[in-house]
Amino acid sequence: MKHPFLAKSYWNQQPTDLAKVFQRAVDTPNLIDLSLGDPDFHTDPRIADAALEDVKAGWTHYTDSLGIPELRKTIAADYAKTHQLHYDINELMITVGACHGTYLALEAILDPGDEVIVPSPHFTPYDGQIRLAGGVPVYLPVEEKDGFQVDPEKMIQKLTNRTRAILVNTPNNPTGACYSRELLESIGEIAEKNDLILLADEVYGAFTYNQPYTPLASLKGLKERTITLGSFSKEYTMTGWRLGYVAAIPEIVQCMRDINEGICFSAPAVSQRAAMKAIELKSEIQPKLKEIYRQRMIKAYQLINNTPYFSVTEPQGAFYMMVNCKETGYSSEQVMLKILEKAGVLMLPGTAFGDAGEGYLRLACTVTEEVMEEAFDRIKKISWS
Ligand SMILES: Cc1ncc(COP(=O)(O)O)c(C=O)c1O
């Protein structure tokens, strides 16, 4: 939008595809929303109750700018117990969600023009965040026929003398792919050989269905060069609390802290306290949540593959799927609009996650199985000829 009060650098900025879609969806009666990555469950009431008490007890102030030491200790202990991965508390910074952490990490590591390799389709904000930090995203298309897995040979072809980092998001949003330990080792080898930093976005680590989740930093020799991005949003259904963390070498953590002093200083005190309670309840919360998403993914898989013109590969992780809509003969955006208009069902066009998403719709399993059934009953009635 052009306005004299706006910086000229933003005059040509276009609303994102997501913003356009949401505007259209608002007026759709009986909308079934399969678009959002926001779980349909509220935060566990035990976490909410503890947080209320904490607010009354005076947890209403700024905290240490790296985050409450007790929370950092709790996260470190959880990594040590679950993955035998050992962090000192000066290797952890609490952030206002993983998005904030990703941006701070990129700011800390990128010089102008530095390139970041991003397997694509990709989580939409990466593009803007890399550019805001002065970097250049270099997209590495991944394909459905390969289970949306990265091909290390193709990754090597993307390397230049400006490559600084590789972004590894597994379990993946939007594809639902989970990278195997062998693939992570191959990516690690590429990083080691070329002295690159690994940005490991592992915010869906709790949700893998066919294989155990392996934090990238837990692989031999990779901890030093890996910046791990974590979040309480999805793993504990706490999106609105805006709480995440970054684990990295102390030098990077210190630099991020310094950058953040000019941005928001510290993450909300009450959310940090709530995160401590969440970890305490982890074994009660996460297995149930994982089972619900697993069931929903299986249901969605069956429904999609029973719907003419649509198909999907077997679910692997997170709670997303890329629904192949190529047989309709329409573009992703056209299919998304037709489904919205004729069936009142909202999914996101794959292109909202980069050009490599053409031919797909992204479905989020953040509704019940019954609602998903209703959605596909409606979609089946659409004529595509
Ligand atoms: C891959 C990925 N990374 C990071 C985030 C951001 O999480 P947070 O809510 O902690 O900012 C999301 C949220 O959808 C995501 O899908």
The ligand as an SDF file (V2000), in Angstrom:
LIG
                    3D

 16 16  0  0  0  0  0  0  0  0999 V2000
    6.9570  -24.9690   11.3860 C   0  0  0  0  0  0  0  0  0  0  0  0
    6.5550  -23.9290   12.3690 C   0  0  0  0  0  0  0  0  0  0  0  0
    7.5090  -23.2490   13.0150 N   0  0  0  0  0  0  0  0  0  0  0  0
    7.2140  -22.2830   13.9110 C   0  0  0  0  0  0  0  0  0  0  0  0
    5.9020  -21.9770   14.2000 C   0  0  0  0  0  0  0  0  0  0  0  0
    5.6290  -20.8620   15.1510 C   0  0  0  0  0  0  0  0  0  0  0  0
    5.2640  -21.2790   16.3980 O   0  0  0  0  0  0  0  0  0  0  0  0
    5.0110  -20.2150   17.5770 P   0  0  0  0  0  0  0  0  0  0  0  0
    3.5360  -20.2040   17.8130 O   0  0  0  0  0  0  0  0  0  0  0  0
    5.7770  -20.7800   18.7150 O   0  0  0  0  0  0  0  0  0  0  0  0
    5.5360  -18.8950   17.1390 O   0  0  0  0  0  0  0  0  0  0  0  0
    4.8660  -22.6560   13.5490 C   0  0  0  0  0  0  0  0  0  0  0  0
    3.4660  -22.2940   13.7850 C   0  0  0  0  0  0  0  0  0  0  0  0
    2.5570  -22.6470   13.0670 O   0  0  0  0  0  0  0  0  0  0  0  0
    5.1980  -23.6630   12.6090 C   0  0  0  0  0  0  0  0  0  0  0  0
    4.2550  -24.3350   11.9460 O   0  0  0  0  0  0  0  0  0  0  0  0
  1  2  1  0
  2  3  1  0
  2 15  2  0
  3  4  2  0
  4  5  1  0
  5  6  1  0
  5 12  2  0
  6  7  1  0
  7  8  1  0
  8  9  2  0
  8 10  1  0
  8 11  1  0
 12 13  1  0
 12 15  1  0
 13 14  2  0
 15 16  1  0
M  END
$$$$
